[in-house]
Structures are given as C-alpha cells and as structure tokens.
Amino acid sequence: MGSKPKGPKRDYRERAYRALGVGKGLVSFQVQVKETDLLIQARKNLRAPAYQAVLRYRFQLESYLQDHPNFFHSLRPVVWDDFAPTLVQEMMRAAQAARVGPMAAVAGAMAEFVGRDLLGESPEVIVENGGDLFIQLSRELKIAIFAGPSPLSMRVGLKISESAKGLGVCTSSGTVGPSLSFGRADAVCILSPSAALADAAATAVGNVVKSAGDLTTGLETAQSIEGVTGAVLIVGEKMGAWGKVELFEMKPENP
C-alpha cells in the first residue's frame, strides 16, 4: 500500500523540519511501518503504543483496499460506505469536502488517528507524517514551511497558537515529493481541525495552482472547502495567505 497515488517523479529532499528540534518538555521518537513513517513528539516515549496504532490503522486500510481497489485509484470522491472502518470513512468524508480522491487524505488521517490514540497517555502530541501534521498542544508552536526550490522555503513559517482540541496542518507540493499533483505550487499549506481534510484540501488547492498567477484562484478554492480554516500558498518568489494564519519570518542562523 502506497501512501498516495504516485505522480511524475519530482525532486525530493529529506524534509528539513524534522531537524528543527523538539518542543520543550516533549520527547521525540520515530515509528515506521512499510511506507508509513511518523515522527512523533509527546510528553513521554510512546513508541510501543504508536507502533500498535499504526499497525491497526494500516490493517483497516489495507483490508479495505483489497475489497475496494477503486478506493486507491480514484481521483474523485467515492460512494459512501456505512460499513467502512472509521479511518476509511474519515478519508471518504475529507475527499467529498475537497472533491478529490480519498487517498489524498491518507497521510493526514493516519497522523490524526495515531495522534488521538496517544492522547490518553500524553495530553500533548505532535505527529508528522511526510509533511502532514496533527497537533494537540497547550502552548504556541512555530512551524517552518518547506517549499522546495522556492527562495521562501524554510524562510517563512506558521505560528500556531494553543491547539487544545487538535489541529491538522498539511502541505502539498507540485515540485517536491512523490504524491500526485496536477499543479506546480512549491507549497500549499492548509489548516483545519481535521488533518484528513487539511491533507485532501492541500491536494485540491495544489491542483489548481499551476503558476504564481493562480495564487488568487488557489486561495478561493481553499475558502470554498468547508472545514478549512487557513491556507498559505508559495510559488517561486510569490506567496498568498488566507484565513486563521499567523506568519513569521525565519531568520538565517548564520547571516
């Protein structure tokens, strides 16, 4: 099972934000099962329960895919299934809202489901899954935006205020990474209370941004998706933002 349908091969680098450091009072650990590669921060090392959660949710999805192969390949929302596992239903719901295929929501959904499973043992959790984040914190968090070849990459960041009920912050790119995108945005960063929806919406918005001239169209697309609360788009030297986003400038460590 791949994380998302594959598109044309594009430039890929190790995501630099994995080296930005651990939040004060949090410990960092990694969990990897096949293509699922999570970097998790919590009040204590919860690698064992996180690993079991990944296995459980991957089993749900892989079992469903065996009987519903169209779920993996579809680039449009699929018919609702009352009998699908909860993870799969969340992906379906996100795909319907964003008007994309359900696999566009897989990384965000996995991050959130694993993260919420860990909240019983840690009231603060950050789960990063290939650029898609589930965040539940009682403190402010700063996140640098990786935008591949753009000169704004890792120079612009998001300031996330307390997210006590959970927040999804997901990024899609038409120039970085293996996921399918029909656009050419260097970064499409979407915020939503649902990480699955943020992931699906990032794909939907990214698909319409083929040049810097499409930034307005991209932001309008983000606004049209119910449940999306903010968006940041980067194409080359140009950037646009909408919604509940607070940006800050990342200062070079060695000017």
Buried (B, 14 or more C-beta within 10 A) or exposed (E): EEBBBEEEEBEEEEBEBEEBEEBEEBBBBEBEBEBBBBBBBBBEEBBEBBBEBBBBBBEBBEEBBEEBEEBBEBBEBBEEEEEBBEBBBBBBBBBBBBBBBBBBBBBBBBBBBBBBBBEEEBEBBBBBBBBBBBBBBEBEBEBBBBBBEBEBBBBBBBEBEEBEEBBBBBBBBBBBBBBBBEBBBBBBBBBBBBBBBBBBBBBBBBBBBBEBEBBEBBBBBBBBBEBBBBBBBBBBEBBBBBBEBEEEEBEEEEE
